[in-house]
Amino acid sequence: MMPKIVTVILAAGASSRFNGAKIVAKVQGELSLLEHCLQTLDHVTTAAGIPPAVVVLGAHQTDEILAITADHSRLFNDDWHLGLSSSVKLAGRYAQSQQADALLIVLADQVALQSGDYLQLIQAYLRNNLTTCSFYLQNVGVPAIFIAEDINILMSIDGDKGAKGILKQHDKNNSLNIIPMEQAQFDIDTPADLARWLDNKE
């Protein structure tokens, strides 16, 4: 039987370095960063035959953002000010509530990732049911698929930390699928990042 993979997009941050809600910045024609991410993941979940992605919202919950996410399930992170770990924990609790076999964590601002990148992760996970992650800038990172046993550990991280520690432990134990994904290094944190991205697209 196909394992149940739950996909959660983390989009709850204040984007303080961006001076505003970066998830509504236009990155591809009229598409905002969040719309681009949702469209990409819609292709992925349909192709892989897994449930549609769920979005974690927090600092920014404007009418525009609520409209963009209206067709997707949403999780509202009231503790967004506690950092990335608060969204990771919310994603973990959601995955447990769905009795998921695995949790695919996606960052809304990794603008260069295509559906094929995520499908590669999913296919690698399905081959051996191991934790599976991307590798870029000489390091393991997200997007990543965490197996059910990882989720309790995800619940114990604090502050503005993600899940890299779990990935590194799996790597040490030779229980990690690693997928080279240099395009995962491109994220939008500042207006300068956005300007660079738009310049390179032209």
C-alpha positions as CSV (number, residue, x, y, z in Angstrom):
1,M,0.0,0.0,0.0
2,M,1.2,3.5,-0.8
3,P,2.6,5.3,2.3
4,K,0.6,8.3,3.3
5,I,2.7,11.4,2.7
6,V,1.5,14.7,4.1
7,T,3.0,17.9,2.6
8,V,3.2,21.1,4.6
9,I,4.4,24.5,3.3
10,L,5.9,26.8,6.0
11,A,4.8,30.4,5.3
12,A,4.3,31.8,8.8
13,G,7.4,34.0,9.2
14,A,7.3,37.8,9.7
15,S,9.8,38.2,6.8
16,S,11.3,41.1,8.8
17,R,14.3,41.4,6.4
18,F,11.9,41.9,3.6
19,N,10.0,44.8,5.2
20,G,6.6,43.3,4.4
21,A,4.9,40.1,3.4
22,K,7.4,38.5,1.0
23,I,5.0,35.7,0.2
24,V,2.8,38.1,-1.9
25,A,5.8,39.5,-3.8
26,K,5.5,38.8,-7.5
27,V,8.1,36.3,-8.7
28,Q,6.8,35.0,-12.0
29,G,4.6,37.3,-14.1
30,E,1.5,38.0,-11.9
31,L,2.2,35.0,-9.7
32,S,3.2,35.7,-6.1
33,L,5.8,33.7,-4.2
34,L,3.1,31.8,-2.4
35,E,1.0,31.2,-5.5
36,H,4.1,29.9,-7.3
37,C,4.8,27.5,-4.5
38,L,1.2,26.3,-4.3
39,Q,1.0,25.7,-8.0
40,T,4.2,23.8,-8.1
41,L,3.1,21.6,-5.2
42,D,-0.3,21.1,-6.8
43,H,1.5,19.5,-9.7
44,V,3.5,17.4,-7.3
45,T,0.7,16.1,-5.2
46,T,-1.4,15.2,-8.2
47,A,1.4,13.4,-10.0
48,A,2.4,11.5,-6.8
49,G,-1.2,10.7,-5.9
50,I,-0.8,12.2,-2.4
51,P,-3.1,14.7,-0.5
52,P,-2.9,18.4,-1.5
53,A,-0.4,20.5,0.4
54,V,-1.4,22.3,3.6
55,V,-0.1,25.8,4.3
56,V,1.1,27.2,7.7
57,L,0.3,30.9,8.0
58,G,1.3,33.1,10.9
59,A,2.6,36.7,10.9
60,H,0.8,37.7,7.7
61,Q,-2.9,36.8,7.3
62,T,-4.2,39.5,5.0
63,D,-7.2,39.2,2.8
64,E,-4.9,38.6,-0.2
65,I,-3.1,35.8,1.5
66,L,-6.3,34.2,2.7
67,A,-7.7,34.4,-0.9
68,I,-4.5,32.8,-2.3
69,T,-4.7,29.9,0.1
70,A,-8.5,29.5,0.0
71,D,-8.4,26.3,-1.9
72,H,-6.0,24.6,0.5
73,S,-6.2,23.5,4.1
74,R,-4.5,26.0,6.4
75,L,-2.8,25.8,9.8
76,F,-2.6,29.0,11.7
77,N,0.5,29.4,13.8
78,D,-0.2,31.8,16.7
79,D,3.4,31.2,18.0
80,W,5.1,32.3,14.7
81,H,7.1,34.9,16.7
82,L,8.9,31.9,18.4
83,G,10.7,31.1,15.2
84,L,10.7,28.4,12.5
85,S,10.5,25.6,15.1
86,S,7.0,26.6,16.0
87,S,5.8,26.0,12.4
88,V,7.8,22.7,12.2
89,K,6.0,21.5,15.4
90,L,2.6,22.5,14.0
91,A,3.4,20.6,10.8
92,G,4.4,17.6,12.9
93,R,1.3,17.7,15.0
94,Y,-0.8,17.9,11.8
95,A,1.0,14.9,10.3
96,Q,0.4,12.9,13.4
97,S,-3.3,13.8,13.4
98,Q,-3.5,12.5,9.8
99,Q,-1.7,9.3,10.9
100,A,0.9,10.1,8.1
101,D,3.7,7.7,7.4
102,A,5.9,10.7,6.3
103,L,5.9,14.5,6.3
104,L,7.3,16.5,3.4
105,I,8.3,20.0,4.7
106,V,8.5,22.8,2.1
107,L,9.6,26.4,2.6
108,A,7.5,28.8,0.6
109,D,10.4,31.0,-0.3
110,Q,12.6,28.5,-2.2
111,V,11.6,30.1,-5.4
112,A,13.7,28.1,-7.9
113,L,12.4,24.6,-7.1
114,Q,10.3,22.9,-9.7
115,S,7.8,20.0,-9.4
116,G,10.5,17.6,-10.6
117,D,12.7,18.4,-7.6
118,Y,10.0,17.5,-5.1
119,L,9.0,14.4,-7.1
120,Q,12.6,13.2,-7.0
121,L,12.5,13.4,-3.2
122,I,9.2,11.5,-3.1
123,Q,10.4,8.8,-5.4
124,A,13.6,8.3,-3.3
125,Y,11.6,8.0,-0.1
126,L,9.2,5.5,-1.7
127,R,12.2,3.3,-2.7
128,N,13.3,2.5,0.8
129,N,11.0,4.4,3.3
130,L,14.0,6.3,4.7
131,T,14.2,10.0,5.7
132,T,15.0,11.9,2.5
133,C,16.4,15.4,2.0
134,S,17.9,17.8,-0.4
135,F,21.6,18.7,-0.5
136,Y,22.9,22.2,-1.5
137,L,25.6,24.6,-0.4
138,Q,27.5,21.5,0.9
139,N,24.8,20.8,3.4
140,V,21.7,18.8,4.0
141,G,18.4,20.7,4.2
142,V,14.8,21.1,3.2
143,P,12.8,20.3,1.3
144,A,12.9,17.1,3.1
145,I,10.7,14.1,3.9
146,F,10.6,13.0,7.5
147,I,9.5,9.5,8.5
148,A,6.9,9.1,11.3
149,E,9.6,8.2,13.8
150,D,11.3,11.6,13.2
151,I,8.2,13.6,14.0
152,N,8.5,13.2,17.8
153,I,12.0,14.6,17.5
154,L,10.8,17.5,15.4
155,M,8.4,18.3,18.3
156,S,11.4,18.9,20.6
157,I,13.3,21.6,18.6
158,D,13.1,25.2,19.7
159,G,13.7,28.8,18.6
160,D,14.5,29.7,15.0
161,K,15.8,26.3,14.2
162,G,14.5,23.9,11.5
163,A,15.1,20.2,11.3
164,K,18.7,20.1,10.1
165,G,19.9,18.3,13.3
166,I,17.7,15.3,12.6
167,L,18.9,15.1,9.0
168,K,22.6,15.2,10.2
169,Q,21.9,12.4,12.7
170,H,20.4,10.2,10.0
171,D,23.4,11.0,7.7
172,K,25.7,9.8,10.5
173,N,23.7,6.6,10.9
174,N,23.6,6.0,7.1
175,S,19.8,6.1,7.2
176,L,19.3,9.1,4.9
177,N,18.5,9.5,1.2
178,I,20.4,12.6,-0.1
179,I,19.3,14.3,-3.3
180,P,21.6,16.9,-4.8
181,M,19.5,20.0,-5.3
182,E,21.6,23.2,-5.8
183,Q,18.5,25.2,-6.9
184,A,17.2,24.9,-3.3
185,Q,19.8,27.5,-2.3
186,F,17.8,30.3,-4.0
187,D,15.4,31.8,-1.5
188,I,13.8,35.2,-1.1
189,D,14.7,36.9,2.2
190,T,15.3,40.5,1.2
191,P,14.2,42.9,-1.5
192,A,17.7,42.5,-3.0
193,D,17.1,38.7,-3.3
194,L,13.9,39.4,-5.1
195,A,15.5,41.9,-7.5
196,R,18.3,39.4,-8.2
197,W,15.8,36.7,-8.9
198,L,13.8,38.9,-11.3
199,D,16.9,40.0,-13.1
200,N,18.1,36.5,-13.6
201,K,14.7,35.4,-15.0
202,E,14.8,38.0,-17.8
